[in-house]
Amino acid sequence: MGLIDVQGVPSFSLHCSESNLRKSRALRQNISEVCCVHNTKSKTLTMRDSFIHPHLRMLAAYQPILPFEVMYAQLGRKLEDIVKLDANENPYGPPPEVFEALGNMKFTYVYPDPESRRLRDALAHDSGLDSEYILVGCGADEIIDLIMRCVLDPGEKIIDCPPTFSMYVFDAAVNGAGVIKGETINTFACFISLSVHMVLRPLFCFTVPRNPDFSLNVDLRSVLVYNIISEEDLLKILNMPILVVLDDAYIEFSGVESRIKWVKKYENLIVLRTFSKRAGLDGLRVGYGAFPLRIIEYMWRAKQPYNVSIAGEIAALAALSNGKYLEDVRDALVTCGMDANKLKEDLAKMGVMVLYYNNQELKGFVRVSAEKPEHTDALMDCLKQFY
């Protein structure tokens, strides 16, 4: 690939490998477009395409949700008339201190602290993990991409357990890596051990609890890790020669303690956190990762120097200052449910029978059979009395 050095303007030099000499000659001859044939699909490519990595030419663009302002314009509705339930956003938003802090923000004309020192100190106090283990990013998405850029070579594999956060597979594809999906193996333990033997240096990503449905169980039959994974299973994985990324995006809503402090003991564990879900800062893009010290030094070398904006850091600091608000919002979001066994008993008293599961795989769930429309209507009438 050619490289143009323009720092010495007005003069410049063109550096290129021997394999790309033909391209540089074409440039010197002012040829505006050169066509070549793609080896695998016999697709005609321009010279512009040939500069792009082959695996990126085949990459499908990530499909984000429609922005709020685009959505209401298309629907012809007012913003306040739209009920937005498509992106797992915190509907309560951040604490009031965030808006106050942003309104008083100064020095936006200077670059932010490249090490986010104040925020990392606050996160150390919040998590109980020393700040030297913490790296802040422009959302946890940036941390995921940074990890993959640092550890994956083209052709290597990540282990994914769908359905889960789609950015794992997307970032793997951007970096030329392949994906081993969990549903192809019969049991969780077999899946992990077999996957480790299939690839030289796999990367294993999973969310806690599972994104997108937040279930809190491990289904060993379909090998979908949609769990607050048990300590026993996690230790088995950490004893394997793989790098484990534990995504704690929703950990505050799970009722269990994060394993973020484990990075001090296990050199192949990374834990991710975000301010999007807990603190409602989706639009300001602030996330962070906890790394073993031997890994984080390379993340510092590879990350963009000014990746977290002044506004993002100020907002995150302000959000952390009001822990009670964050707890109240968490409670408002998770206490809308009820104990499954109690639901079954209450419905029975009202003449509606549902099946409650008490076995390990489905504990906490009820099953509702498909019956006549009037039966479903009766169920809904009863449920409306609880919500």
C-alpha positions in Angstrom: 0.0 0.0 0.0 1.3 3.4 -0.8 2.0 6.1 1.7 2.1 9.8 1.0 4.1 12.0 3.4 2.8 15.6 3.2 4.3 16.9 6.4 7.0 18.7 4.4 4.6 20.8 2.3 5.0 22.0 -0.4 7.3 19.1 -1.2 6.2 15.5 -0.6 7.4 12.0 -1.1 5.6 8.9 -2.3 6.6 5.6 -0.6 5.3 2.3 -1.9 6.1 -1.4 -1.9 7.3 -3.1 -5.0 3.9 -4.9 -5.2 2.2 -1.5 -5.5 4.6 0.1 -8.0 2.1 -0.3 -10.8 -0.4 1.7 -8.8 2.1 4.5 -8.2 2.9 4.6 -11.9 -0.8 4.9 -12.7 -1.0 7.9 -10.3 1.9 9.6 -11.9 0.3 9.1 -15.3 -2.9 10.8 -14.0 -5.0 7.7 -14.7 -8.2 8.4 -12.9 -9.5 4.9 -12.7 -8.0 1.5 -13.0 -10.1 -1.7 -13.0 -9.0 -5.0 -11.6 -10.7 -8.4 -11.2 -11.5 -9.7 -7.7 -10.1 -13.2 -7.4 -13.1 -14.8 -5.5 -16.1 -13.3 -7.1 -14.8 -11.9 -10.5 -16.1 -8.5 -9.4 -14.7 -5.5 -11.2 -13.0 -3.2 -8.8 -11.7 0.3 -9.3 -8.2 1.2 -8.1 -9.8 3.0 -5.2 -11.3 -0.3 -4.1 -8.0 -2.1 -4.4 -6.5 0.1 -1.6 -9.1 -1.4 0.9 -8.4 -4.7 2.7 -10.1 -7.6 0.9 -12.1 -8.6 4.0 -13.4 -5.1 4.4 -14.7 -5.1 0.8 -17.1 -7.8 1.8 -18.0 -6.3 5.2 -21.7 -5.5 5.8 -22.2 -2.1 7.4 -23.5 -2.1 11.0 -27.2 -1.3 11.1 -27.8 1.1 13.9 -31.2 2.2 15.1 -32.7 5.4 13.5 -31.8 8.6 15.3 -34.6 10.1 17.3 -34.9 13.2 15.2 -35.0 11.1 12.0 -37.6 8.8 13.5 -40.1 11.5 14.5 -39.6 13.3 11.1 -40.4 10.1 9.2 -43.4 9.3 11.4 -44.7 12.9 11.4 -45.1 12.8 15.2 -43.9 15.0 18.0 -41.0 13.8 20.1 -43.1 13.5 23.2 -45.6 11.2 21.4 -43.0 8.6 20.6 -42.4 5.7 23.0 -38.9 4.6 22.3 -38.3 0.9 23.3 -35.8 -0.2 20.6 -32.3 0.5 22.0 -32.1 -0.6 25.7 -31.7 3.1 26.7 -32.3 4.3 30.3 -35.6 6.1 30.1 -35.0 8.1 33.3 -31.8 9.7 32.0 -28.9 10.9 34.1 -28.9 12.5 37.6 -29.7 16.3 37.6 -26.1 17.0 38.6 -25.1 16.0 35.1 -27.1 18.8 33.4 -25.8 21.3 35.9 -22.2 20.2 35.4 -22.6 20.4 31.6 -24.2 23.8 31.8 -21.1 25.1 33.8 -18.6 23.4 31.6 -15.5 25.5 30.7 -12.4 25.1 28.6 -14.0 23.2 25.8 -11.3 24.7 23.5 -8.6 22.6 25.1 -8.0 18.9 24.6 -9.2 16.6 27.3 -7.0 14.6 29.6 -5.8 11.7 27.5 -5.7 9.5 30.6 -9.0 10.6 32.1 -7.3 10.8 35.5 -10.2 12.3 37.5 -12.7 9.9 36.1 -10.5 6.9 36.7 -9.9 7.9 40.3 -13.7 8.2 40.8 -14.2 4.8 39.1 -11.6 3.3 41.4 -13.6 4.6 44.4 -16.8 3.4 42.9 -15.6 -0.1 41.9 -13.0 -0.8 44.6 -10.4 -1.5 41.9 -7.2 0.6 41.7 -7.2 3.2 38.9 -4.1 1.7 37.3 -6.3 -1.3 36.1 -8.9 1.0 34.5 -9.0 2.5 31.0 -11.8 4.8 29.9 -13.1 4.8 26.3 -15.7 6.5 24.1 -18.3 4.0 25.1 -17.6 0.4 25.8 -17.8 -0.1 22.0 -14.4 1.6 21.6 -12.9 -0.6 24.2 -14.2 -3.7 22.4 -12.7 -2.5 19.1 -9.4 -1.6 20.9 -9.1 -5.1 22.4 -9.7 -6.8 19.1 -7.2 -4.5 17.3 -4.6 -5.4 19.9 -5.0 -9.1 20.2 -6.5 -10.5 17.0 -4.6 -11.3 13.8 -6.6 -11.8 10.5 -7.9 -15.3 10.4 -8.0 -15.8 14.2 -11.3 -16.5 16.0 -13.5 -15.1 18.7 -16.0 -17.3 20.5 -19.4 -15.7 20.6 -22.7 -17.0 22.3 -25.6 -15.5 20.3 -28.0 -13.9 20.7 -25.8 -11.3 22.3 -24.3 -7.9 21.6 -23.7 -7.6 17.9 -20.6 -5.4 18.2 -18.5 -8.5 19.0 -19.1 -10.1 15.6 -19.0 -6.7 13.8 -15.6 -5.7 15.3 -14.2 -9.2 14.7 -15.1 -8.8 11.1 -13.6 -5.3 10.8 -10.3 -6.8 12.1 -10.4 -9.8 9.8 -11.2 -12.4 12.5 -13.7 -15.2 12.3 -16.4 -16.2 14.7 -17.2 -19.5 16.5 -20.8 -19.4 17.6 -22.1 -21.2 20.6 -25.2 -22.7 19.2 -23.2 -25.2 17.2 -22.1 -27.3 20.2 -24.3 -29.4 22.4 -23.1 -28.4 25.9 -21.5 -25.3 27.3 -18.4 -27.1 28.7 -17.9 -29.1 25.4 -18.4 -25.9 23.4 -15.6 -24.0 25.2 -13.1 -26.9 25.3 -13.7 -27.8 21.7 -13.5 -24.2 20.5 -10.2 -23.7 22.3 -8.7 -26.7 20.5 -10.0 -25.4 17.1 -8.1 -22.1 17.2 -4.7 -21.0 18.4 -5.6 -18.0 20.4 -9.4 -17.4 20.7 -11.1 -14.5 22.3 -14.3 -15.3 24.3 -16.9 -12.6 24.7 -20.1 -12.7 26.7 -22.4 -10.3 28.5 -23.6 -10.3 32.1 -26.6 -10.6 32.1 -27.1 -11.5 28.5 -27.8 -8.7 26.0 -30.3 -8.4 24.4 -32.8 -10.3 26.7 -31.2 -10.0 30.1 -32.0 -13.6 31.1 -30.2 -14.9 34.1 -29.7 -18.5 33.4 -27.4 -20.9 31.4 -29.1 -23.2 29.0 -26.7 -26.1 28.7 -28.7 -27.6 25.9 -28.4 -24.8 23.4 -25.1 -23.4 24.7 -26.3 -19.9 24.9 -24.4 -18.1 27.7 -27.2 -15.7 28.8 -26.2 -15.8 32.4 -24.7 -14.3 35.4 -22.3 -17.1 34.7 -21.5 -19.2 37.8 -18.2 -18.8 39.5 -17.4 -22.5 38.8 -17.9 -22.2 35.1 -16.0 -18.9 34.8 -13.0 -20.4 36.6 -13.0 -23.3 34.2 -12.9 -20.9 31.3 -10.2 -18.8 32.9 -8.0 -21.9 33.2 -8.0 -22.3 29.5 -5.6 -20.5 27.1 -8.1 -17.9 26.0 -8.6 -14.2 26.6 -12.0 -13.8 28.3 -14.0 -10.5 27.9 -16.8 -10.3 30.5 -19.2 -7.5 29.5 -20.8 -6.0 32.6 -23.0 -3.5 30.7 -26.1 -4.5 32.7 -24.5 -5.9 35.9 -26.1 -3.2 38.1 -29.5 -4.6 37.1 -28.7 -8.2 37.8 -28.6 -8.3 41.6 -25.1 -10.0 41.7 -21.7 -8.6 42.3 -19.4 -7.8 39.4 -16.2 -9.8 38.9 -14.3 -6.6 38.0 -11.7 -7.1 40.8 -10.8 -10.5 39.4 -8.6 -8.8 36.8 -6.0 -8.4 39.5 -5.7 -12.2 39.8 -6.4 -13.5 36.3 -4.2 -12.3 33.5 -6.6 -13.4 30.8 -9.7 -11.6 32.1 -11.0 -8.2 30.9 -14.2 -6.7 32.4 -16.2 -4.0 30.5 -18.6 -1.5 32.0 -20.6 1.4 30.6 -22.3 4.6 31.7 -25.0 4.2 29.0 -27.3 1.8 31.0 -26.6 2.7 34.6 -26.3 6.4 34.2 -28.3 7.3 31.1 -25.3 8.8 29.3 -25.8 7.0 26.0 -25.4 10.1 23.9 -22.2 11.2 25.6 -20.4 7.8 25.0 -18.5 6.9 28.1 -17.4 3.3 29.0 -14.5 1.7 30.6 -12.6 -1.5 30.9 -10.7 -3.2 33.7 -7.6 -5.0 32.6 -4.7 -7.0 34.0 -1.7 -4.8 34.3 0.3 -6.8 31.7 -2.5 -6.2 29.2 -3.5 -2.7 29.9 -0.1 -1.3 29.1 -0.6 -2.3 25.5 -4.1 -0.8 25.4 -2.6 2.5 26.5 -0.1 2.3 23.7 -2.8 1.6 21.0 -5.7 3.8 22.1 -6.5 7.2 20.6 -4.9 9.9 22.8 -8.0 12.1 23.3 -10.8 9.5 23.1 -13.0 10.7 25.9 -14.4 14.2 25.5 -14.4 16.8 28.2 -18.2 16.7 28.2 -18.3 12.9 28.6 -15.8 13.0 31.5 -17.6 15.8 33.3 -21.0 14.1 32.9 -19.7 10.7 34.1 -18.1 12.4 37.2 -21.4 14.2 38.0 -23.4 10.9 37.6 -21.1 9.1 40.0 -21.6 11.9 42.6 -25.2 10.9 43.0 -25.2 7.3 43.9 -28.7 7.4 45.4 -30.2 8.5 42.1 -28.5 5.7 40.3 -29.8 3.2 42.8 -33.3 4.6 42.7 -33.4 4.4 38.9 -32.0 0.8 39.0 -34.7 -0.2 41.5 -37.4 1.5 39.3 -36.3 -0.5 36.3 -35.9 -3.9 37.9 -38.6 -4.0 40.5 -41.4 -3.9 37.9 -41.2 -7.7 37.8 -42.3 -10.1 40.4 -41.5 -13.6 41.8 -42.5 -16.2 39.3 -43.8 -18.6 41.9 -45.9 -15.9 43.6 -47.3 -14.9 40.2 -48.4 -18.5 39.6 -50.1 -18.6 43.0 -51.8 -15.3 42.6 -53.1 -16.2 39.2 -54.4 -19.5 40.5 -56.4 -17.6 43.2 -58.0 -15.7 40.3 -58.8 -18.9 38.4 -56.0 -18.7 35.9 -53.5 -21.6 35.9 -50.0 -21.3 34.5 -47.0 -23.6 34.9 -44.1 -22.6 37.2 -40.7 -24.1 36.7 -38.5 -24.9 39.7 -35.7 -26.8 38.0 -32.3 -25.3 37.5 -32.5 -24.6 33.8 -35.8 -22.7 34.0 -36.0 -21.6 37.6 -37.9 -18.3 37.8 -40.0 -18.8 34.7 -43.6 -19.6 34.1 -45.1 -21.2 30.9 -48.4 -20.0 29.4 -50.0 -22.3 27.0 -51.7 -21.1 23.8 -55.5 -21.4 24.4 -58.7 -19.8 23.2 -58.7 -16.0 22.7 -61.1 -15.5 25.7 -58.6 -17.4 27.9 -55.8 -15.1 26.8 -58.0 -12.1 27.5 -58.7 -13.4 31.0 -54.9 -13.8 31.6 -54.3 -10.2 30.5 -57.1 -8.9 32.7 -55.5 -10.6 35.7 -52.0 -9.4 34.9 -53.2 -5.8 34.6 -54.0 -5.9 38.3 -50.3 -6.4 39.1 -48.9 -3.8 36.8 
